[in-house]
Amino acid sequence: MIKRRNIDPSLMAWLMNYSGLGPGIGDVHYVVDVDSAYYSWLRDDLKQEPSKIHFNISDGYNALMANRNDVLLVYPGTYTQTATLTWAKTMTHMFGVGNPLWRTGWKILITNATTGVAATMDITASGVSMGGFAIGQQGAFASCLTALRLTSTHFRGKQLEIFGHIASEVAAVATASSLELANGTLSGYGSTFEDCSIGVGGGAARSVASAAATNGVINFAGTSTGAAYIEFHKCRILSRSSTAYPCMIKNTIITGIDRYALFKDCFFHNFSAGHGAILDVAIHSLSPGSGSSTFVLKDCMGSGITEWQAADSPNWVHANMPIVGLGGGLGRVPTSTAGN
């Protein structure tokens, strides 16, 4: 006799539609606040097995089986990590069940507030999908570097809020970010972020003292190869600064081997009090020459930024709007001559 999973049909229909996994979904597990109404609903109304209900993210993750499309559904609440949550199970997934908009208001928040935790989450497994919740790095220590570190390949992020640079202790740290593409040969390869918010316009204002010490909202941290066919669709890259030297995208990659990072229909916005610290550049590369990876801007716009890049290079930043010098895709007062 086949034992059928006791899953609410409406929840399964939503999950298949949202995740794109279709009928190939494996077991479904739940993370809830033990004091919330969601817990009693799952336990008493839906009669879920106790083994499927968890009260923290780590326990929920531990219950998943790799390579089966198992899913962890997270209900509204704040789930604080005291160590990096390393996601190492291939083809397992996690989705928030809360506000249907990308701006969740941190109603479902996975965060670190402990000193010494470099990354709140580190995705080391391939073929993982996540969406519908916020990932924060709120640790008040210089080693609390990023909210989400992507070390593996073929990750899909949908409607995520990913934010670091909240505590003043990391505002001037050159390697700090909200999203880090790790120092690995294929980190981020084939991945897509869709309708996500990366960075934050609040928290501590970034304040590095020079362009040489810059930090980025998104940090391509590899030193050999990278920017590997990763795409950002309809994302918002957000920043707050008190000096002009931080950037939105930091690239340390020297050799890109003809790989690209595509930003399609994305909005880059830097906030500074009284507009007193407009960023010098959106994209900063330590090696903007012939060997560096290609960053592609398609139908993007930036605000609070002076120019997209510090130097024009045929092998570095490509765009479908003119971006030589100060032109193209950056917010301007619309009273100048057409074309300026």
VENGICOR-V552157 format. One record per residue. RES is the residue in one small letter. PSI is psi in whole degrees, -180 to 180 (999 if undefined). Layout:
RES_PSI + RES_PSI
This chain:
m_130 + i_128 + k_117 + r_143 + r_135 + n_81 + i_131 + d_124 + p_-37 + s_-36 + l_-41 + m_-39 + a_-44 + w_-43 + l_-42 + m_-40 + n_-44 + y_-42 + s_-26 + g_6 + l_-19 + g_-151 + p_3 + g_14 + i_137 + g_-140 + d_149 + v_127 + h_163 + y_143 + v_126 + v_160 + d_127 + v_-25 + d_4 + s_162 + a_-23 + y_-35 + y_-50 + s_-33 + w_-47 + l_-42 + r_-47 + d_-40 + d_-47 + l_-8 + k_41 + q_147 + e_139 + p_-31 + s_-13 + k_-7 + i_129 + h_159 + f_3 + n_161 + i_-40 + s_-44 + d_-40 + g_-44 + y_-44 + n_-25 + a_-13 + l_152 + m_133 + a_154 + n_30 + r_6 + n_34 + d_147 + v_138 + l_119 + l_128 + v_124 + y_161 + p_137 + g_169 + t_124 + y_107 + t_126 + q_138 + t_2 + a_160 + t_131 + l_103 + t_117 + w_99 + a_12 + k_114 + t_142 + m_45 + t_157 + h_159 + m_131 + f_144 + g_143 + v_85 + g_-132 + n_126 + p_-5 + l_160 + w_-35 + r_85 + t_-11 + g_23 + w_28 + k_-30 + i_105 + l_125 + i_118 + t_162 + n_134 + a_20 + t_141 + t_146 + g_4 + v_106 + a_-44 + a_134 + t_-44 + m_145 + d_114 + i_108 + t_-5 + a_151 + s_152 + g_30 + v_138 + s_139 + m_151 + g_158 + g_24 + f_174 + a_142 + i_120 + g_151 + q_106 + q_12 + g_130 + a_66 + f_147 + a_-19 + s_0 + c_87 + l_-34 + t_160 + a_-53 + l_122 + r_127 + l_109 + t_-22 + s_-159 + t_164 + h_47 + f_145 + r_120 + g_127 + k_124 + q_48 + l_147 + e_121 + i_115 + f_135 + g_-160 + h_38 + i_-44 + a_145 + s_-24 + e_-19 + v_0 + a_-32 + a_11 + v_124 + a_-31 + t_6 + a_153 + s_-180 + s_-41 + l_127 + e_127 + l_110 + a_166 + n_79 + g_154 + t_-39 + l_18 + s_122 + g_-4 + y_129 + g_20 + s_159 + t_133 + f_125 + e_125 + d_45 + c_156 + s_120 + i_121 + g_-177 + v_145 + g_5 + g_-156 + g_-158 + a_139 + a_130 + r_144 + s_39 + v_153 + a_-14 + s_163 + a_-31 + a_-24 + a_18 + t_154 + n_160 + g_153 + v_-44 + i_127 + n_108 + f_95 + a_-4 + g_151 + t_-10 + s_-67 + t_157 + g_-159 + a_49 + a_85 + y_38 + i_143 + e_145 + f_116 + h_125 + k_47 + c_158 + r_122 + i_112 + l_149 + s_156 + r_133 + s_158 + s_-3 + t_170 + a_-4 + y_-24 + p_166 + c_176 + m_-41 + i_123 + k_128 + n_115 + t_2 + i_133 + i_-42 + t_117 + g_-10 + i_55 + d_27 + r_166 + y_160 + a_123 + l_129 + f_111 + k_122 + d_45 + c_153 + f_123 + f_120 + h_126 + n_127 + f_134 + s_143 + a_126 + g_20 + h_34 + g_-6 + a_63 + i_133 + l_142 + d_-48 + v_154 + a_-42 + i_121 + h_127 + s_136 + l_-14 + s_77 + p_29 + g_-157 + s_-21 + g_-11 + s_162 + s_161 + t_128 + f_125 + v_124 + l_118 + k_113 + d_47 + c_163 + m_147 + g_149 + s_141 + g_24 + i_139 + t_-47 + e_164 + w_-40 + q_158 + a_-30 + a_142 + d_126 + s_133 + p_-10 + n_16 + w_-74 + v_124 + h_148 + a_156 + n_17 + m_149 + p_131 + i_13 + v_132 + g_-128 + l_8 + g_154 + g_113 + g_3 + l_139 + g_128 + r_158 + v_123 + p_57 + t_1 + s_174 + t_140 + a_134 + g_-15 + n_999
